[in-house]
């Protein structure tokens, strides 16, 4: 009974969290204060979506469950993101042939095109990230690359954003991306250090056992 309840909770949680993450980024974009803007930059980054899929990979009790939960969360997040954009007028346009009496309308073709593209990407990358999250639960040294996946993705993305976008986005973006980069570096170093220490401790324990 507990197992069924646990699985049901995860099945509900994947789309629920996806809806929240997808909508949060566009909604925070309209908040006119540094904290809201910084949160928007963090939530809307590719690393945070990778972390979302990775987290549901960890939550899965089996490889199959992890490979399903992760893309479900991502696909729902994509749909939620672009539906929120529709509500904000992102895809609203005018028929230039009907000016000056043209009425604004939603370009559903553009909406469906972007949504479909990123849903396909979610279906391809989601299972990979989900499986990585599941395999990261193994505390042995060989699983270290899986545990490092999200920090390394974050480091790569933030480094690129700081190199190409920070000068155009302003101080809040620079500080936010720098803080995320430093945090990812610290996490990566900590994971490597913990894995090495655990491996050495395991080797020492085995040597003592063999001697005994």
Secondary structure, DSSP 8 states (H G I E B T S, - for coil): -HHHHHHHHHHHHHHHHHHHHHHHHHHHHT--SHHHHHHHHHHTSHHHHHHHHHHHHHH-SSHHHHHHHHHHHHHHHHHHHHHHHHHTTTTEE--GGGTTS---EE-HHHHHHHHHHHHHHHHHHHHHHHHHHHHTT--SGGGHHHHTHHHHHHHHHHHHHHHHTHHHH-HHHHHHHHHHHHHHHHHHHHHHHHHHHHHHHHHHHHHHHHH-
